[in-house]
Amino acid sequence: MDKVIYTILMLYSIVPTALPTVHGNGPSTTKNWFKELPDKNQKATHLHFYLHDIVSGPNPTNIPIAMSNFTAQSPTYFGLIAAIDDPLTLGPSPDSEKVGRAQGLFGSTSLEEIAFHMTFDIVFTNEKYNGSTLTVVGRNPFLREYRELSIVGGSGVFRLARGTAVLNTVTYNSTSGDAVVEYNVMVLHY
């Protein structure tokens, strides 16, 4: 009986995240889209942008929301949980054209290196993908040159998305904590 309850709970927690959220469309539009899915061709899209993670100053885009008593003594910030609302731009300069925001949570989850479990949405605001999202999940060992996160879903233009985001830190200010991270995203969608 416990296995049955566990399976049902897992399905109820997984299924809603696997289904697409359609920006601005009702259930009948989504239902029709799924009916036509067998006739649709899968697309591969490459996206390239820069995330600006701002910890310092009067308008941070990355703020801690919880930490353990142990976190302050940990060289890896183990136990820290933070929220982000980071701007995304076409170039590495903060003055570059804005294309969206990365909004979500991350937690410091390693005792051995600075590594974050990240769960966030890329919310596009540019003309081509406005209102569409990509959902990103994965482990980010921040000090490594290249990291890879999973694209596990999307909405709007990116319905049923799956893919990979390769991250590379372009600049990191160890005094302020501010960083600019390059994202190369390959995504399959319909």
TIRO-2110 file (N, C-alpha, C; in Angstrom, 1 decimal):
// TIRO-2110
0.8, -1.2, 0.0, N, 1, A
0.0, 0.0, 0.0, CA, 1, A
0.9, 1.3, 0.0, C, 1, A
2.0, 1.2, 0.8, N, 2, A
2.9, 2.4, 0.8, CA, 2, A
3.5, 2.7, -0.6, C, 2, A
3.8, 1.6, -1.3, N, 3, A
4.3, 1.8, -2.6, CA, 3, A
3.3, 2.4, -3.6, C, 3, A
2.1, 2.1, -3.5, N, 4, A
1.0, 2.6, -4.3, CA, 4, A
0.8, 4.1, -4.0, C, 4, A
0.8, 4.5, -2.7, N, 5, A
0.7, 5.9, -2.3, CA, 5, A
1.9, 6.7, -2.8, C, 5, A
3.1, 6.1, -2.6, N, 6, A
4.3, 6.8, -3.0, CA, 6, A
4.3, 7.0, -4.6, C, 6, A
3.8, 6.0, -5.3, N, 7, A
3.8, 6.2, -6.8, CA, 7, A
2.8, 7.2, -7.2, C, 7, A
1.6, 7.3, -6.6, N, 8, A
0.6, 8.3, -6.9, CA, 8, A
1.1, 9.7, -6.5, C, 8, A
1.8, 9.8, -5.4, N, 9, A
2.3, 11.1, -5.0, CA, 9, A
3.4, 11.6, -6.0, C, 9, A
4.2, 10.7, -6.4, N, 10, A
5.3, 11.0, -7.4, CA, 10, A
4.6, 11.4, -8.7, C, 10, A
3.6, 10.7, -9.2, N, 11, A
3.0, 11.1, -10.4, CA, 11, A
2.3, 12.5, -10.3, C, 11, A
1.7, 12.7, -9.2, N, 12, A
1.1, 14.1, -9.1, CA, 12, A
2.1, 15.2, -9.0, C, 12, A
3.3, 14.9, -8.5, N, 13, A
4.3, 15.9, -8.5, CA, 13, A
5.1, 16.0, -9.8, C, 13, A
5.2, 15.0, -10.6, N, 14, A
6.0, 15.0, -11.8, CA, 14, A
5.1, 15.4, -13.0, C, 14, A
3.9, 14.9, -13.1, N, 15, A
3.1, 15.2, -14.3, CA, 15, A
2.9, 16.7, -14.5, C, 15, A
2.5, 17.5, -13.5, N, 16, A
2.3, 18.9, -13.7, CA, 16, A
3.5, 19.6, -14.3, C, 16, A
4.7, 19.2, -13.8, N, 17, A
5.9, 19.9, -14.3, CA, 17, A
6.3, 19.4, -15.7, C, 17, A
5.8, 18.3, -16.1, N, 18, A
6.1, 17.8, -17.5, CA, 18, A
5.2, 18.4, -18.5, C, 18, A
4.0, 18.8, -18.1, N, 19, A
3.1, 19.4, -19.1, CA, 19, A
3.4, 20.8, -19.3, C, 19, A
3.2, 21.3, -20.5, N, 20, A
3.6, 22.7, -20.8, CA, 20, A
2.7, 23.7, -20.2, C, 20, A
3.2, 24.8, -19.9, N, 21, A
2.4, 26.0, -19.5, CA, 21, A
2.4, 26.9, -20.7, C, 21, A
1.2, 27.2, -21.2, N, 22, A
1.1, 28.0, -22.4, CA, 22, A
0.8, 29.4, -22.0, C, 22, A
1.6, 30.3, -22.4, N, 23, A
1.4, 31.7, -22.0, CA, 23, A
0.3, 32.3, -22.8, C, 23, A
-0.8, 32.6, -22.1, N, 24, A
-1.9, 33.4, -22.7, CA, 24, A
-2.9, 32.5, -23.5, C, 24, A
-2.8, 31.2, -23.5, N, 25, A
-3.7, 30.4, -24.2, CA, 25, A
-4.6, 29.5, -23.3, C, 25, A
-5.8, 29.3, -23.6, N, 26, A
-6.7, 28.5, -22.8, CA, 26, A
-6.5, 27.0, -23.1, C, 26, A
-7.2, 26.2, -22.3, N, 27, A
-7.1, 24.7, -22.4, CA, 27, A
-7.5, 24.2, -23.8, C, 27, A
-8.4, 24.8, -24.4, N, 28, A
-8.8, 24.2, -25.8, CA, 28, A
-7.7, 24.4, -26.8, C, 28, A
-7.0, 25.5, -26.7, N, 29, A
-5.9, 25.8, -27.6, CA, 29, A
-4.8, 24.8, -27.4, C, 29, A
-4.5, 24.5, -26.1, N, 30, A
-3.4, 23.5, -25.8, CA, 30, A
-3.9, 22.1, -26.2, C, 30, A
-5.1, 21.8, -26.0, N, 31, A
-5.6, 20.5, -26.4, CA, 31, A
-5.5, 20.3, -27.9, C, 31, A
-5.9, 21.3, -28.7, N, 32, A
-5.7, 21.2, -30.1, CA, 32, A
-4.3, 21.0, -30.6, C, 32, A
-3.4, 21.8, -29.9, N, 33, A
-2.0, 21.7, -30.2, CA, 33, A
-1.5, 20.2, -30.0, C, 33, A
-1.9, 19.6, -28.9, N, 34, A
-1.4, 18.2, -28.6, CA, 34, A
-2.0, 17.2, -29.7, C, 34, A
-3.3, 17.5, -30.1, N, 35, A
-3.8, 16.6, -31.1, CA, 35, A
-3.0, 16.7, -32.4, C, 35, A
-2.5, 17.8, -32.7, N, 36, A
-1.7, 18.0, -34.0, CA, 36, A
-0.2, 17.6, -33.8, C, 36, A
0.2, 17.2, -32.6, N, 37, A
1.6, 17.0, -32.3, CA, 37, A
2.2, 15.9, -33.2, C, 37, A
1.5, 14.8, -33.5, N, 38, A
2.1, 13.8, -34.4, CA, 38, A
2.5, 14.3, -35.7, C, 38, A
1.9, 15.4, -36.2, N, 39, A
2.2, 15.9, -37.5, CA, 39, A
3.2, 17.0, -37.5, C, 39, A
3.6, 17.4, -36.3, N, 40, A
4.6, 18.5, -36.1, CA, 40, A
6.0, 17.9, -36.2, C, 40, A
6.9, 18.7, -36.8, N, 41, A
8.3, 18.4, -36.8, CA, 41, A
9.1, 19.0, -35.6, C, 41, A
9.9, 18.2, -35.1, N, 42, A
10.7, 18.7, -33.9, CA, 42, A
11.8, 19.6, -34.5, C, 42, A
12.0, 20.7, -33.7, N, 43, A
13.0, 21.7, -34.1, CA, 43, A
14.2, 21.7, -33.1, C, 43, A
15.3, 22.1, -33.6, N, 44, A
16.5, 22.3, -32.8, CA, 44, A
16.8, 23.8, -32.8, C, 44, A
16.9, 24.4, -31.7, N, 45, A
17.2, 25.8, -31.6, CA, 45, A
18.5, 26.1, -30.8, C, 45, A
19.4, 26.9, -31.3, N, 46, A
20.6, 27.3, -30.5, CA, 46, A
20.3, 28.7, -30.0, C, 46, A
20.5, 28.9, -28.7, N, 47, A
20.4, 30.2, -28.1, CA, 47, A
21.7, 30.6, -27.4, C, 47, A
22.1, 31.8, -27.5, N, 48, A
23.3, 32.3, -26.9, CA, 48, A
23.0, 33.6, -26.2, C, 48, A
23.3, 33.7, -24.9, N, 49, A
23.1, 35.0, -24.2, CA, 49, A
24.0, 34.9, -22.9, C, 49, A
23.9, 36.0, -22.2, N, 50, A
24.7, 36.2, -21.0, CA, 50, A
23.8, 36.5, -19.8, C, 50, A
24.1, 35.8, -18.7, N, 51, A
23.4, 36.0, -17.4, CA, 51, A
24.2, 37.0, -16.6, C, 51, A
23.6, 38.0, -16.0, N, 52, A
24.3, 38.9, -15.1, CA, 52, A
23.8, 38.7, -13.7, C, 52, A
24.6, 38.0, -12.9, N, 53, A
24.3, 37.7, -11.5, CA, 53, A
24.9, 38.8, -10.6, C, 53, A
24.0, 39.6, -10.0, N, 54, A
24.4, 40.8, -9.2, CA, 54, A
24.1, 40.6, -7.8, C, 54, A
25.2, 40.5, -7.0, N, 55, A
25.0, 40.2, -5.6, CA, 55, A
25.2, 41.5, -4.8, C, 55, A
26.0, 42.4, -5.3, N, 56, A
26.3, 43.7, -4.6, CA, 56, A
25.5, 44.8, -5.0, C, 56, A
25.6, 45.9, -4.3, N, 57, A
25.0, 47.2, -4.6, CA, 57, A
23.5, 47.3, -4.1, C, 57, A
22.9, 48.4, -4.5, N, 58, A
21.5, 48.6, -4.0, CA, 58, A
20.4, 47.8, -4.6, C, 58, A
20.7, 47.2, -5.8, N, 59, A
19.7, 46.4, -6.5, CA, 59, A
20.2, 45.0, -6.9, C, 59, A
20.5, 44.2, -5.9, N, 60, A
21.0, 42.8, -6.2, CA, 60, A
19.9, 42.0, -6.9, C, 60, A
20.3, 41.1, -7.8, N, 61, A
19.4, 40.2, -8.5, CA, 61, A
19.6, 38.7, -7.9, C, 61, A
20.4, 38.6, -6.9, N, 62, A
20.7, 37.3, -6.3, CA, 62, A
20.7, 37.5, -4.8, C, 62, A
19.7, 37.0, -4.1, N, 63, A
19.7, 37.3, -2.6, CA, 63, A
19.5, 36.0, -1.8, C, 63, A
20.2, 35.9, -0.7, N, 64, A
20.0, 34.7, 0.1, CA, 64, A
18.7, 34.8, 0.8, C, 64, A
18.0, 33.6, 0.9, N, 65, A
16.7, 33.6, 1.6, CA, 65, A
16.7, 32.7, 2.8, C, 65, A
17.7, 31.8, 2.9, N, 66, A
17.9, 30.9, 4.1, CA, 66, A
19.3, 30.4, 4.1, C, 66, A
19.7, 30.1, 5.3, N, 67, A
21.0, 29.4, 5.5, CA, 67, A
21.0, 28.7, 6.9, C, 67, A
21.8, 27.7, 7.0, N, 68, A
21.9, 27.0, 8.3, CA, 68, A
22.9, 27.7, 9.2, C, 68, A
23.0, 27.3, 10.4, N, 69, A
24.0, 27.8, 11.3, CA, 69, A
25.4, 27.4, 10.9, C, 69, A
25.5, 26.4, 10.1, N, 70, A
26.8, 25.9, 9.6, CA, 70, A
27.3, 26.7, 8.4, C, 70, A
26.4, 27.3, 7.7, N, 71, A
26.8, 27.9, 6.4, CA, 71, A
27.9, 29.0, 6.5, C, 71, A
27.9, 29.8, 7.5, N, 72, A
28.9, 30.9, 7.7, CA, 72, A
30.3, 30.3, 7.9, C, 72, A
30.4, 29.1, 8.4, N, 73, A
31.7, 28.5, 8.6, CA, 73, A
32.2, 27.6, 7.4, C, 73, A
31.3, 27.4, 6.5, N, 74, A
31.5, 26.5, 5.4, CA, 74, A
32.3, 27.2, 4.2, C, 74, A
33.4, 26.6, 3.8, N, 75, A
34.1, 27.3, 2.6, CA, 75, A
33.3, 27.1, 1.3, C, 75, A
32.3, 26.2, 1.3, N, 76, A
31.5, 26.0, 0.1, CA, 76, A
30.1, 26.6, 0.2, C, 76, A
29.9, 27.4, 1.3, N, 77, A
28.5, 28.0, 1.5, CA, 77, A
27.4, 26.9, 1.7, C, 77, A
27.8, 25.7, 2.1, N, 78, A
26.9, 24.6, 2.2, CA, 78, A
25.7, 25.0, 3.1, C, 78, A
24.5, 24.8, 2.5, N, 79, A
23.2, 25.1, 3.3, CA, 79, A
22.6, 26.4, 2.9, C, 79, A
23.3, 27.2, 2.0, N, 80, A
22.7, 28.5, 1.6, CA, 80, A
21.6, 28.2, 0.5, C, 80, A
20.5, 28.9, 0.6, N, 81, A
19.4, 28.9, -0.4, CA, 81, A
19.2, 30.3, -0.8, C, 81, A
19.2, 30.6, -2.1, N, 82, A
19.0, 31.9, -2.6, CA, 82, A
18.0, 32.0, -3.7, C, 82, A
17.5, 33.2, -4.0, N, 83, A
16.5, 33.4, -5.1, CA, 83, A
17.2, 34.3, -6.1, C, 83, A
16.9, 34.1, -7.4, N, 84, A
17.5, 34.9, -8.4, CA, 84, A
16.4, 35.5, -9.3, C, 84, A
16.7, 36.7, -9.9, N, 85, A
16.0, 37.3, -10.9, CA, 85, A
17.0, 38.0, -11.8, C, 85, A
17.8, 37.3, -12.4, N, 86, A
19.0, 37.8, -13.2, CA, 86, A
18.6, 38.2, -14.6, C, 86, A
19.1, 39.4, -15.0, N, 87, A
18.9, 39.8, -16.4, CA, 87, A
19.7, 39.0, -17.4, C, 87, A
19.2, 38.8, -18.6, N, 88, A
19.9, 38.1, -19.6, CA, 88, A
20.0, 39.1, -20.8, C, 88, A
21.2, 39.1, -21.4, N, 89, A
21.5, 40.0, -22.5, CA, 89, A
22.2, 39.3, -23.6, C, 89, A
22.2, 40.0, -24.8, N, 90, A
22.8, 39.4, -26.0, CA, 90, A
24.4, 39.4, -25.9, C, 90, A
24.9, 40.4, -25.2, N, 91, A
26.4, 40.5, -25.0, CA, 91, A
26.8, 40.5, -23.6, C, 91, A
28.1, 40.4, -23.3, N, 92, A
28.5, 40.3, -21.9, CA, 92, A
28.4, 41.7, -21.1, C, 92, A
28.2, 42.8, -21.8, N, 93, A
28.0, 44.0, -21.1, CA, 93, A
26.6, 44.1, -20.6, C, 93, A
26.4, 44.7, -19.3, N, 94, A
25.1, 44.9, -18.8, CA, 94, A
24.2, 45.8, -19.6, C, 94, A
24.9, 46.6, -20.5, N, 95, A
24.1, 47.6, -21.4, CA, 95, A
23.7, 46.9, -22.7, C, 95, A
24.1, 45.7, -22.9, N, 96, A
23.7, 44.9, -24.1, CA, 96, A
22.1, 44.8, -24.1, C, 96, A
21.6, 44.5, -25.3, N, 97, A
20.2, 44.3, -25.5, CA, 97, A
19.7, 43.2, -24.5, C, 97, A
18.6, 43.5, -23.8, N, 98, A
18.0, 42.5, -22.9, CA, 98, A
17.1, 41.6, -23.6, C, 98, A
17.3, 40.3, -23.3, N, 99, A
16.4, 39.3, -24.0, CA, 99, A
15.5, 38.5, -23.0, C, 99, A
15.8, 38.7, -21.7, N, 100, A
14.9, 38.0, -20.7, CA, 100, A
15.5, 38.0, -19.3, C, 100, A
15.0, 37.1, -18.5, N, 101, A
15.4, 37.0, -17.1, CA, 101, A
15.5, 35.6, -16.7, C, 101, A
16.4, 35.3, -15.8, N, 102, A
16.5, 33.9, -15.2, CA, 102, A
15.9, 34.1, -13.8, C, 102, A
14.8, 33.4, -13.5, N, 103, A
14.1, 33.5, -12.2, CA, 103, A
13.9, 32.2, -11.6, C, 103, A
14.4, 32.1, -10.3, N, 104, A
14.2, 30.8, -9.6, CA, 104, A
15.0, 30.7, -8.3, C, 104, A
15.4, 29.5, -8.0, N, 105, A
16.1, 29.2, -6.7, CA, 105, A
17.4, 28.4, -7.0, C, 105, A
18.3, 28.5, -6.0, N, 106, A
19.4, 27.6, -6.0, CA, 106, A
19.9, 27.4, -4.6, C, 106, A
20.5, 26.3, -4.4, N, 107, A
21.0, 25.9, -3.1, CA, 107, A
22.4, 25.4, -3.2, C, 107, A
23.2, 25.8, -2.2, N, 108, A
24.6, 25.3, -2.1, CA, 108, A
24.6, 23.9, -1.5, C, 108, A
25.0, 22.9, -2.3, N, 109, A
24.7, 21.5, -1.9, CA, 109, A
25.9, 20.6, -1.8, C, 109, A
27.1, 21.2, -1.8, N, 110, A
28.3, 20.4, -1.7, CA, 110, A
29.2, 20.8, -0.6, C, 110, A
29.8, 19.8, 0.1, N, 111, A
30.7, 20.1, 1.2, CA, 111, A
32.1, 20.1, 0.6, C, 111, A
32.3, 19.7, -0.6, N, 112, A
33.7, 19.5, -1.2, CA, 112, A
34.1, 20.7, -2.1, C, 112, A
33.1, 21.3, -2.8, N, 113, A
33.4, 22.4, -3.8, CA, 113, A
32.2, 23.3, -3.8, C, 113, A
32.4, 24.5, -4.3, N, 114, A
31.3, 25.4, -4.5, CA, 114, A
30.4, 24.9, -5.6, C, 114, A
29.3, 24.3, -5.3, N, 115, A
28.4, 23.7, -6.3, CA, 115, A
27.0, 24.0, -5.9, C, 115, A
26.2, 24.4, -6.8, N, 116, A
24.8, 24.7, -6.5, CA, 116, A
23.8, 23.8, -7.3, C, 116, A
22.8, 23.4, -6.6, N, 117, A
21.6, 22.8, -7.3, CA, 117, A
20.8, 23.9, -7.7, C, 117, A
20.5, 24.0, -9.0, N, 118, A
19.8, 25.2, -9.6, CA, 118, A
18.4, 24.7, -10.2, C, 118, A
17.4, 25.5, -9.9, N, 119, A
16.1, 25.3, -10.5, CA, 119, A
15.5, 26.7, -10.9, C, 119, A
15.5, 27.0, -12.2, N, 120, A
15.0, 28.3, -12.5, CA, 120, A
14.4, 28.3, -13.9, C, 120, A
13.7, 29.3, -14.2, N, 121, A
13.1, 29.5, -15.6, CA, 121, A
13.8, 30.6, -16.3, C, 121, A
14.0, 30.4, -17.6, N, 122, A
14.5, 31.5, -18.4, CA, 122, A
13.2, 32.1, -19.0, C, 122, A
12.9, 33.3, -18.7, N, 123, A
11.7, 34.0, -19.2, CA, 123, A
12.1, 35.0, -20.3, C, 123, A
11.7, 34.7, -21.5, N, 124, A
12.1, 35.5, -22.6, CA, 124, A
11.2, 36.8, -22.7, C, 124, A
11.8, 37.9, -23.0, N, 125, A
11.1, 39.2, -23.1, CA, 125, A
11.4, 39.8, -24.5, C, 125, A
12.3, 39.2, -25.3, N, 126, A
12.6, 39.8, -26.6, CA, 126, A
11.4, 39.5, -27.6, C, 126, A
11.4, 40.2, -28.7, N, 127, A
10.3, 40.1, -29.6, CA, 127, A
10.0, 38.7, -30.1, C, 127, A
11.1, 38.0, -30.5, N, 128, A
10.9, 36.6, -31.1, CA, 128, A
10.3, 35.6, -30.2, C, 128, A
10.8, 35.6, -28.9, N, 129, A
10.3, 34.5, -28.0, CA, 129, A
9.5, 35.1, -26.8, C, 129, A
9.0, 36.3, -26.9, N, 130, A
8.4, 37.0, -25.8, CA, 130, A
7.3, 36.2, -25.1, C, 130, A
7.4, 36.0, -23.8, N, 131, A
6.5, 35.2, -23.0, CA, 131, A
6.8, 33.7, -23.0, C, 131, A
7.7, 33.2, -23.8, N, 132, A
8.0, 31.8, -23.8, CA, 132, A
9.1, 31.6, -22.7, C, 132, A
9.1, 30.3, -22.2, N, 133, A
10.1, 30.0, -21.1, CA, 133, A
10.8, 28.7, -21.4, C, 133, A
11.9, 28.6, -20.7, N, 134, A
12.7, 27.3, -20.7, CA, 134, A
12.9, 27.0, -19.2, C, 134, A
12.7, 25.8, -18.8, N, 135, A
12.9, 25.4, -17.4, CA, 135, A
14.3, 24.7, -17.3, C, 135, A
15.1, 25.2, -16.4, N, 136, A
16.5, 24.7, -16.3, CA, 136, A
16.7, 24.1, -14.9, C, 136, A
17.3, 22.9, -14.8, N, 137, A
17.5, 22.2, -13.6, CA, 137, A
18.9, 21.5, -13.7, C, 137, A
19.7, 21.6, -12.6, N, 138, A
20.9, 20.8, -12.6, CA, 138, A
21.9, 21.3, -11.5, C, 138, A
23.1, 20.6, -11.6, N, 139, A
24.2, 20.9, -10.7, CA, 139, A
25.2, 21.9, -11.4, C, 139, A
25.5, 22.9, -10.7, N, 140, A
26.4, 23.9, -11.2, CA, 140, A
27.6, 24.1, -10.3, C, 140, A
28.7, 23.3, -10.6, N, 141, A
30.0, 23.5, -9.9, CA, 141, A
30.7, 24.8, -10.4, C, 141, A
30.3, 25.9, -9.7, N, 142, A
30.6, 27.2, -10.2, CA, 142, A
32.0, 27.5, -10.6, C, 142, A
33.0, 27.0, -10.0, N, 143, A
34.4, 27.3, -10.3, CA, 143, A
35.0, 26.6, -11.4, C, 143, A
34.3, 25.6, -12.0, N, 144, A
34.8, 24.9, -13.1, CA, 144, A
34.6, 25.7, -14.4, C, 144, A
35.5, 25.5, -15.4, N, 145, A
35.4, 26.3, -16.6, CA, 145, A
34.0, 26.2, -17.3, C, 145, A
33.6, 24.9, -17.5, N, 146, A
32.4, 24.7, -18.2, CA, 146, A
31.5, 23.8, -17.3, C, 146, A
30.2, 24.2, -17.3, N, 147, A
29.2, 23.4, -16.6, CA, 147, A
28.0, 23.1, -17.5, C, 147, A
27.3, 22.1, -17.2, N, 148, A
26.1, 21.7, -18.1, CA, 148, A
24.9, 21.5, -17.2, C, 148, A
23.8, 22.2, -17.6, N, 149, A
22.6, 22.1, -16.9, CA, 149, A
21.5, 21.5, -17.9, C, 149, A
20.5, 20.9, -17.4, N, 150, A
19.5, 20.3, -18.2, CA, 150, A
18.3, 21.2, -18.5, C, 150, A
17.8, 21.3, -19.7, N, 151, A
16.6, 21.9, -20.1, CA, 151, A
15.5, 20.8, -20.0, C, 151, A
14.6, 21.0, -19.0, N, 152, A
13.6, 19.9, -18.8, CA, 152, A
12.2, 20.3, -19.2, C, 152, A
12.0, 21.4, -19.7, N, 153, A
10.6, 21.8, -20.2, CA, 153, A
10.6, 23.2, -20.7, C, 153, A
9.4, 23.6, -21.1, N, 154, A
9.3, 25.0, -21.6, CA, 154, A
7.9, 25.3, -21.9, C, 154, A
7.6, 26.5, -22.3, N, 155, A
6.3, 27.0, -22.7, CA, 155, A
6.3, 27.9, -23.9, C, 155, A
5.1, 28.2, -24.5, N, 156, A
5.1, 29.0, -25.6, CA, 156, A
5.8, 28.4, -26.8, C, 156, A
6.7, 29.1, -27.4, N, 157, A
7.5, 28.6, -28.5, CA, 157, A
8.2, 27.3, -28.2, C, 157, A
8.6, 27.2, -26.9, N, 158, A
9.4, 26.0, -26.5, CA, 158, A
8.6, 24.9, -25.8, C, 158, A
7.4, 24.7, -26.2, N, 159, A
6.6, 23.6, -25.6, CA, 159, A
7.3, 22.3, -25.7, C, 159, A
7.2, 21.5, -24.7, N, 160, A
7.9, 20.2, -24.6, CA, 160, A
9.4, 20.2, -24.8, C, 160, A
10.0, 21.3, -24.4, N, 161, A
11.4, 21.5, -24.7, CA, 161, A
12.3, 20.5, -23.8, C, 161, A
13.4, 20.1, -24.4, N, 162, A
14.4, 19.4, -23.7, CA, 162, A
15.7, 19.7, -24.3, C, 162, A
16.8, 19.7, -23.5, N, 163, A
18.1, 20.1, -24.1, CA, 163, A
19.1, 20.3, -23.0, C, 163, A
20.1, 21.1, -23.4, N, 164, A
21.3, 21.3, -22.6, CA, 164, A
21.7, 22.8, -22.6, C, 164, A
22.1, 23.3, -21.5, N, 165, A
22.7, 24.6, -21.4, CA, 165, A
24.1, 24.5, -20.9, C, 165, A
25.1, 24.9, -21.7, N, 166, A
26.5, 24.9, -21.3, CA, 166, A
26.9, 26.3, -20.8, C, 166, A
27.4, 26.3, -19.6, N, 167, A
27.7, 27.6, -18.9, CA, 167, A
29.2, 27.8, -18.9, C, 167, A
29.6, 29.1, -19.0, N, 168, A
31.0, 29.5, -18.9, CA, 168, A
31.1, 30.8, -18.2, C, 168, A
31.8, 30.9, -17.1, N, 169, A
31.8, 32.2, -16.4, CA, 169, A
32.8, 33.1, -17.2, C, 169, A
32.3, 34.3, -17.6, N, 170, A
33.1, 35.2, -18.3, CA, 170, A
33.8, 36.2, -17.4, C, 170, A
33.2, 36.7, -16.4, N, 171, A
33.8, 37.5, -15.3, CA, 171, A
33.2, 37.1, -14.0, C, 171, A
34.1, 37.1, -13.0, N, 172, A
33.6, 36.9, -11.6, CA, 172, A
34.4, 37.8, -10.7, C, 172, A
33.8, 38.7, -10.0, N, 173, A
34.4, 39.6, -9.0, CA, 173, A
34.4, 38.9, -7.7, C, 173, A
35.6, 38.4, -7.2, N, 174, A
35.6, 37.7, -5.9, CA, 174, A
35.3, 38.6, -4.7, C, 174, A
35.5, 39.9, -4.9, N, 175, A
35.2, 40.9, -3.8, CA, 175, A
33.7, 41.1, -3.7, C, 175, A
33.0, 41.4, -4.8, N, 176, A
31.6, 41.8, -4.8, CA, 176, A
30.7, 40.5, -4.9, C, 176, A
31.2, 39.5, -5.6, N, 177, A
30.4, 38.3, -5.8, CA, 177, A
29.6, 38.3, -7.1, C, 177, A
29.7, 39.5, -7.8, N, 178, A
29.0, 39.6, -9.1, CA, 178, A
29.7, 38.8, -10.2, C, 178, A
28.8, 38.3, -11.1, N, 179, A
29.4, 37.4, -12.2, CA, 179, A
28.6, 37.6, -13.4, C, 179, A
29.3, 37.4, -14.6, N, 180, A
28.6, 37.3, -15.9, CA, 180, A
28.9, 35.9, -16.4, C, 180, A
27.8, 35.2, -16.8, N, 181, A
28.0, 33.8, -17.2, CA, 181, A
27.4, 33.7, -18.6, C, 181, A
28.2, 33.1, -19.5, N, 182, A
27.8, 32.9, -20.9, CA, 182, A
27.0, 31.6, -20.9, C, 182, A
25.9, 31.6, -21.6, N, 183, A
25.0, 30.5, -21.8, CA, 183, A
24.9, 30.1, -23.3, C, 183, A
25.3, 28.9, -23.6, N, 184, A
25.0, 28.3, -25.0, CA, 184, A
24.0, 27.2, -24.8, C, 184, A
22.8, 27.4, -25.3, N, 185, A
21.7, 26.5, -25.1, CA, 185, A
21.3, 25.8, -26.4, C, 185, A
21.2, 24.5, -26.3, N, 186, A
20.7, 23.7, -27.5, CA, 186, A
19.4, 23.1, -27.0, C, 186, A
18.3, 23.4, -27.7, N, 187, A
17.0, 22.9, -27.2, CA, 187, A
16.2, 22.3, -28.3, C, 187, A
15.6, 21.1, -28.0, N, 188, A
14.7, 20.5, -29.0, CA, 188, A
13.3, 20.8, -28.5, C, 188, A
12.4, 21.2, -29.5, N, 189, A
11.1, 21.6, -29.2, CA, 189, A
10.2, 21.4, -30.4, C, 189, A
8.9, 21.7, -30.3, N, 190, A
8.0, 21.5, -31.4, CA, 190, A
7.5, 22.9, -31.8, C, 190, A
END
